[in-house]
Amino acid sequence: MPALPALPAPADTDAVVAWVAQHLGDLTWEGPDDVRPGGHRGGQTAADVALAGLDVSGYARTRSNVLPVERQGASRVSPYLTHGLLDLPTVWDAVGDAPSGDRRTYRDELLWQEYARHVYARIGPAMREPLRREPPHPDVDPDGDGRMACIDWVQERLEQDGWLVNQVRMWWASHWTVRHGRDWRDGEDHFYRHLLDGSRAADRLGWQWTIGAGTGKPYGFSRWQVEKRAPQLCRSCALSEACPIQDWPDADPGPTVEHAPVRIGHAAGAPGPGPDAPVLERDPSAVWLTPESMGDADPALEAHPDLPVVYVFDEPKLAELRWSGKRLVFLAETLADLATRRDVEVRRGVVGDELAGRSVAVTFAPVPWFTRRSADVDVAALHPWQWLERPTSQRLTSYSAWRKGVRR
């Protein structure tokens, strides 16, 4: 297919939304008439502003605050981490001067993100299977709770903004599976469809941890968490006097999974070249940018400053995923921002077909999508992923065990 028309100016949100609606809207969850931006602006410029303003003082105390919004202590940089506009080593260093307790707590969250990437790189699609225990299967009516203000609020923020503090992500996951026994993979798919920081690695690990499939200890969501973190939701709820989640959910952890993928060392493929590995080097004619690594510090972009950049919206994959339009707006804003500094060509179609006849430089991404798509592309220069902790043969059966073995 021919290249898509040039993107509008990155600051013209309405024009970027219209561009997405016209050229990608048929692939979205909402359809072209309802494409909207989310709560974060995409692009390196926006990511740099977020990094410059990153202050995690008080993070350990306030990271789980929900309402009022101005008291939330979460850093809100996760969409930029997901798409490589910021990398974990850079953010790790950025909080080096924070108070020790806050620095330690925040860096532990960064290591959790890294651990999730290691697990996903190791086992790939098998991450859809329980990592340690079967999830709870309570015998309850999944639609018997009525319209609770807390759950309605979480769903509204998810679908409108595309971003949630971790506390309410846990509320939703626990309510979905621990209390009602719904398939956690359907809930995770819904998150991934809407979250601007949607990551199969982090989302799947987070869901498994919350519902007990990754730990054997399901997280129970009940009224007291809402009263503690967002009491105004309880006060405004029509079910306040007859709260369906007044008590803890009655759900026991499921049985141990005998052949869990992290226990048997199942591998989806190698985690790619490490930071010191030699780069496969011929003469690329363009830099191929992928959704995992779109920042100016992308190793392939930095190594080839004079080459044009090409990005392909993967039509078959997007048709399968049906991402919310706000996710595609975020990506389009990112590409529009990059186009103010580099020659950027945007295409839509089958990746291998759209890049046919080109030799490209690209940064390895530790996800199954990259392994599959790069096999159909003439990769002349493969640059290493920027790990916070370089993968080893260490067992990944639990975060706590992995954490003890890392250098940081």
Sequence and secondary structure as in RCSB ss.txt:
>XXXX:A:sequence
MPALPALPAPADTDAVVAWVAQHLGDLTWEGPDDVRPGGHRGGQTAADVALAGLDVSGYARTRSNVLPVERQGAS
RVSPYLTHGLLDLPTVWDAVGDAPSGDRRTYRDELLWQEYARHVYARIGPAMREPLRREPPHPDVDPDGDGRMAC
IDWVQERLEQDGWLVNQVRMWWASHWTVRHGRDWRDGEDHFYRHLLDGSRAADRLGWQWTIGAGTGKPYGFSRWQ
VEKRAPQLCRSCALSEACPIQDWPDADPGPTVEHAPVRIGHAAGAPGPGPDAPVLERDPSAVWLTPESMGDADPA
LEAHPDLPVVYVFDEPKLAELRWSGKRLVFLAETLADLATRRDVEVRRGVVGDELAGRSVAVTFAPVPWFTRRSA
DVDVAALHPWQWLERPTSQRLTSYSAWRKGVRR
>XXXX:A:secstr
         TT HHHHHHHHHHHHGGGSSS GGG    SS  SHHHHHHHHHT   TTHHHHTT  SSGGG    
  HHHHHTTSS HHHHHHHTTTS HHHHHHHHHHHHHHHHHHHHHHHHGGGGGS SSB      S TTTT   HH
HHHHHHHHHHHS   HHHHHHHHIIIIIIT   HHHHHHHHHHH TT  HHHHHHHHHHHHTTTTS      HHH
HHHH HHHHHH TTGGG TTSS        B TT HHHHT  SS     TTS  EES  SEEEEBTTB STT HH
HHH TTS EEEEEEHHHHHHH   HHHHHHHHHHHHHHTTTS EEEEEE HHHHTTT EEEEE  SSHHHHHHHT
TSEEEEEE    SS   S   S HHHHHHTS  
